[in-house]
Amino acid sequence: MVPAALLAAGLMACGSDGGEGSKLDESPNLGASTKQMVSAAEGGEVALAEAGVKLSIPAGALAADTMISAEVISKSGLMDAAHLAGNVVEFGPDGLQFAMPVLLELELGDAKIPADAEVSLAWFDEKAKAWVHLPGSKLEDGKVSAETTHFTMFAVRFVVAANGDVVQGAGECSETFNACGGNIEGTWNIVSGCANVGKALGNAGGQCVGASLSLGIDITGDIVIGGGTISGTLNMTSEITQIMPKSCTGGSCPMADPEDEDDFVFVDKGATCEGTQSETASNEINGSYRVEGGMFVTADPDTGEEENDDMTEYCVTGSKLVVNSINEDGVTIRWTAMRK
């Protein structure tokens, strides 16, 4: 797990953003749709070119000539939406069965997927209320393809890496940081934050293939920097969502520890258990600092010893300050502040 206390370790040296928090990455081509009559004898192709959707139906796959529909639908309200990349597509007639496999291809477009994640096409099982991965899924040239024998809702989904490491699915800092330096002195109001936690999300520890974690954070506070000293308060709230197949949990969902107010509270979602955990940390900042180009180095207020475990970079552009800190655990914390 990644409680606020762990993330806060990266803040103590000076802190974090400019990120997206846990904002839902909506289907980019929401509402795009098509209908096409496909011949049973000849087969055919149904496509949404602008959405990067292509369905190839071979001759003999349909029992009769059939009107095939495809529509890009909203991710809002869908289970595990944070781990669906690109468009979610619903095909009709719903429940249609094919006599032989048909090939579905979905392009990723600008969708961002964690580097070590397993990626595949998945269909939504309405009865089990769970995403089911299509075997034989291939990711090539920016598109994911697989064969299916029936119609339902399809999407590209990414999950825990094959080696058991859990990948972050939300709350990531979306852009490469530029340590441009600049005049950092002033009174700053922190307005947003993000985190890249990488391997700090952990492995084993109850996780298994098919499990996933999403992290969202919010950072606020006020910092005064000037004359070689830094002071202020950083407040961070983290919310972690954990989804586990019941195959990981022995068939039932874990119960929260009533004596631990920060423990995960799981809800039974049929084939999976979905739990959330929220935690808030408040950190008082009081110390000295020096700058070297785009680097910001802080020191303990009592001993004067510099913090060498964290690498903290910063960039001031106009009235905006962005601070990027990477701690010894490999956790990146980034925050954005505006000059008051």
C-alpha positions in Angstrom: 0.0 0.0 0.0 1.1 3.6 -0.3 -0.3 5.6 2.7 0.0 9.3 2.8 2.8 8.9 5.3 5.0 7.2 2.6 4.2 9.8 0.0 4.8 12.6 2.6 8.4 11.4 2.9 9.0 13.0 -0.5 7.3 16.2 0.7 9.5 16.9 3.7 12.5 17.9 1.6 10.3 20.4 0.0 7.6 18.5 -1.6 5.2 18.2 -5.1 2.6 19.0 -8.8 0.9 19.9 -11.9 -0.8 16.5 -12.1 -4.2 15.0 -13.0 -5.1 13.5 -9.6 -7.6 10.7 -10.1 -9.5 12.3 -13.0 -11.3 9.7 -15.2 -9.7 9.3 -18.6 -13.0 9.4 -20.6 -13.4 7.6 -24.0 -11.9 10.2 -26.4 -14.4 9.4 -29.2 -17.4 9.3 -26.9 -20.7 9.0 -29.0 -19.1 7.9 -32.2 -21.3 5.1 -33.7 -22.1 3.2 -36.9 -24.5 0.5 -38.2 -23.8 -1.8 -41.1 -25.6 -4.8 -42.7 -23.1 -7.7 -42.9 -23.7 -10.6 -45.2 -23.6 -14.1 -43.7 -22.2 -15.6 -46.9 -19.5 -13.0 -47.5 -18.7 -11.5 -44.1 -17.5 -8.0 -43.8 -15.8 -5.2 -41.9 -17.4 -2.8 -39.4 -15.2 0.2 -38.5 -15.2 3.5 -36.7 -12.2 5.0 -38.4 -12.0 8.1 -36.2 -12.1 6.0 -33.1 -9.6 3.4 -34.2 -12.2 0.5 -34.0 -12.3 -2.3 -36.5 -14.2 -5.6 -36.5 -13.5 -8.2 -39.2 -16.2 -10.8 -39.6 -15.3 -13.8 -41.8 -17.7 -15.5 -44.2 -19.8 -18.1 -42.4 -19.4 -16.5 -38.9 -23.1 -15.2 -39.0 -26.1 -17.4 -39.1 -27.9 -14.8 -41.2 -27.4 -11.4 -42.7 -27.2 -9.1 -39.6 -27.3 -5.4 -38.9 -24.1 -4.8 -36.8 -23.8 -1.7 -34.7 -20.9 -0.2 -32.8 -20.8 2.7 -30.4 -18.2 4.4 -28.2 -19.7 4.7 -24.8 -18.8 6.5 -21.6 -16.5 5.0 -18.9 -18.4 6.8 -16.2 -19.9 4.3 -13.8 -18.1 1.3 -15.3 -16.2 -1.0 -13.0 -12.4 -0.4 -12.9 -12.8 2.5 -15.3 -9.3 3.8 -14.3 -7.7 0.8 -15.9 -9.5 1.1 -19.3 -7.3 2.7 -21.9 -8.8 4.6 -24.9 -12.3 3.9 -26.0 -14.9 1.6 -24.6 -17.0 0.1 -27.4 -20.4 -1.6 -27.3 -21.4 -3.8 -30.1 -24.9 -5.0 -31.1 -27.0 -6.9 -31.3 -26.1 -7.5 -27.7 -25.3 -11.2 -27.0 -24.9 -12.1 -30.6 -23.0 -15.4 -31.0 -20.7 -16.2 -33.9 -20.1 -19.5 -35.5 -16.4 -18.8 -35.7 -14.1 -16.2 -34.1 -14.1 -12.6 -35.4 -11.2 -10.3 -35.1 -11.5 -7.1 -33.0 -8.9 -4.3 -33.1 -8.9 -1.2 -30.9 -6.3 1.6 -31.3 -4.8 3.1 -28.2 -4.4 6.6 -29.6 -3.1 9.0 -27.0 -4.0 6.7 -24.1 -1.3 6.5 -21.4 -0.5 3.0 -20.0 2.1 2.3 -17.2 5.2 0.8 -18.7 5.2 -2.5 -17.0 1.4 -3.2 -17.2 -0.1 -6.2 -18.9 -2.4 -5.0 -21.7 -5.2 -6.9 -23.4 -8.6 -6.6 -24.9 -11.3 -7.4 -22.3 -15.1 -7.9 -22.4 -17.5 -7.1 -19.7 -19.4 -10.0 -18.1 -22.8 -8.5 -17.0 -23.6 -11.5 -14.9 -20.4 -11.6 -13.0 -20.0 -7.8 -13.1 -16.3 -8.2 -14.1 -14.0 -7.6 -17.0 -12.8 -10.8 -18.7 -9.6 -10.8 -20.7 -9.6 -12.2 -24.2 -6.8 -14.8 -24.6 -4.3 -14.2 -27.4 -4.5 -10.4 -27.1 -1.7 -8.7 -29.0 -0.4 -5.1 -28.7 1.3 -4.1 -31.9 1.8 -0.7 -33.6 -0.4 1.1 -31.1 -3.4 -1.2 -31.3 -4.6 -4.1 -29.3 -6.3 -7.1 -31.1 -7.9 -10.3 -30.2 -10.6 -12.8 -31.4 -14.0 -13.1 -29.8 -17.1 -15.2 -30.5 -19.8 -13.0 -29.0 -20.9 -9.4 -28.7 -20.9 -7.2 -25.6 -18.9 -4.3 -24.3 -15.1 -4.3 -25.1 -12.2 -2.2 -24.0 -8.4 -2.2 -23.7 -7.6 -3.0 -20.0 -4.3 -2.9 -18.2 -3.6 -4.7 -14.9 -0.9 -6.0 -12.6 2.4 -6.8 -14.3 3.3 -10.5 -14.9 6.0 -10.4 -12.2 3.4 -9.5 -9.5 4.3 -5.8 -9.2 1.2 -3.7 -9.0 1.0 -0.9 -11.5 -0.3 2.6 -10.8 -3.5 3.3 -12.6 -4.4 6.9 -11.7 -3.0 10.0 -10.0 0.1 9.9 -12.0 2.2 13.0 -13.0 1.4 13.0 -16.7 4.3 15.1 -18.1 8.1 15.0 -18.0 9.4 17.6 -15.5 11.7 20.4 -16.7 13.9 21.7 -13.9 14.1 25.3 -15.3 15.0 26.9 -11.9 14.2 30.6 -11.5 13.4 33.0 -8.6 11.9 30.7 -6.0 11.5 33.4 -3.3 8.0 34.4 -2.3 4.8 33.2 -0.6 3.2 30.3 -2.4 -0.2 28.8 -2.3 -0.2 25.1 -3.3 -3.1 24.3 -5.7 -2.6 20.7 -6.9 -0.4 17.6 -6.7 0.3 14.3 -8.2 2.6 11.3 -7.5 4.4 8.6 -9.5 4.9 5.7 -7.0 6.2 3.0 -9.3 7.4 -0.1 -7.4 6.4 1.5 -4.1 2.9 0.1 -4.7 4.4 -3.2 -3.9 3.9 -6.8 -4.9 2.9 -10.1 -3.3 1.2 -8.8 -0.1 -2.2 -10.2 -1.1 -1.9 -9.1 -4.7 -2.1 -11.5 -7.7 -2.5 -11.4 -11.4 -5.8 -9.6 -12.2 -5.4 -7.3 -9.1 -5.0 -3.5 -9.5 -4.5 -0.3 -7.6 -5.4 3.2 -8.4 -4.0 6.2 -6.5 -5.4 9.7 -6.3 -3.9 12.5 -4.3 -4.7 16.1 -3.4 -2.0 18.5 -2.1 -2.7 21.9 -0.6 -1.0 24.4 1.7 1.1 27.6 1.9 4.9 27.8 1.8 7.1 30.9 2.4 10.5 30.8 0.8 13.1 33.5 1.1 16.4 34.7 2.8 17.7 31.1 3.0 14.7 29.8 5.0 11.6 27.9 4.2 8.4 27.4 6.3 4.8 26.5 5.9 2.4 23.6 5.9 1.8 20.8 3.3 -1.5 18.9 3.5 -2.0 15.8 1.4 -5.0 13.5 1.1 -4.5 10.2 -0.6 -7.2 7.8 -1.8 -6.3 4.3 -3.0 -8.8 2.0 -4.8 -7.9 -1.7 -4.8 -9.6 -4.3 -7.0 -9.0 -8.0 -6.4 -10.5 -11.0 -8.2 -12.1 -13.3 -5.7 -9.5 -15.9 -6.8 -7.0 -13.8 -4.9 -9.1 -13.7 -1.7 -10.3 -17.2 -1.2 -13.8 -16.6 -2.7 -14.9 -13.8 -0.3 -14.1 -10.2 0.3 -11.8 -9.2 3.2 -13.4 -7.5 6.2 -12.1 -4.2 7.4 -10.4 -4.0 10.8 -12.9 -2.1 13.0 -10.0 -0.8 15.1 -8.1 0.6 12.1 -10.0 3.6 10.6 -7.6 3.7 7.7 -8.1 0.0 6.7 -9.5 -0.9 3.3 -13.3 -1.2 3.2 -14.2 -3.8 0.5 -17.4 -4.1 -1.4 -18.5 -7.3 -3.1 -18.8 -6.7 -6.9 -19.6 -10.3 -7.9 -16.4 -11.7 -9.3 -14.2 -9.1 -7.7 -13.8 -7.2 -4.4 -13.3 -3.4 -4.6 -11.9 -1.5 -1.7 -11.0 2.1 -0.9 -8.7 3.6 1.7 -8.3 7.3 2.4 -5.6 9.0 4.6 -4.6 12.6 5.3 -1.2 13.8 6.4 -0.2 17.3 7.4 3.5 18.3 7.5 5.0 21.4 9.0 8.0 22.6 7.0 10.7 24.6 8.8 14.3 24.7 7.7 17.0 26.3 5.5 17.6 25.9 1.8 20.0 26.7 -1.0 19.5 26.5 -4.8 21.8 25.2 -7.5 20.4 25.9 -11.0 17.2 23.9 -11.1 17.9 22.0 -7.8 16.5 22.9 -4.4 18.4 21.6 -1.4 16.9 21.8 2.1 18.7 21.3 5.5 17.6 20.2 8.9 16.7 23.4 11.0 18.5 22.0 14.1 21.6 20.4 12.8 22.0 22.2 9.4 22.6 18.8 7.8 21.4 18.8 4.2 18.8 16.3 3.0 20.7 14.0 0.7 18.1 11.2 0.4 15.8 13.2 -1.9 16.4 14.9 -5.2 14.3 18.0 -5.5 14.0 20.0 -8.6 11.9 23.1 -9.3 10.7 25.4 -12.1 9.3 29.0 -11.8 7.5 30.4 -14.8 5.7 33.7 -14.2 3.7 33.4 -11.0 3.7 29.5 -11.0 6.1 27.3 -9.1 6.3 23.5 -9.7 8.4 21.4 -7.4 9.4 17.8 -8.3 10.8 15.6 -5.5 12.1 12.0 -5.8 12.7 10.3 -2.5 14.9 7.3 -1.6 12.0 4.9 -2.2 11.7 6.1 -5.8 8.4 7.9 -5.1 8.0 11.1 -7.2 5.9 13.9 -5.6 5.1 16.9 -7.6 3.1 20.0 -6.6 2.1 23.2 -8.3 1.8 26.5 -6.4 0.8 30.1 -7.4 2.6 33.2 -6.0 0.4 35.0 -3.5 
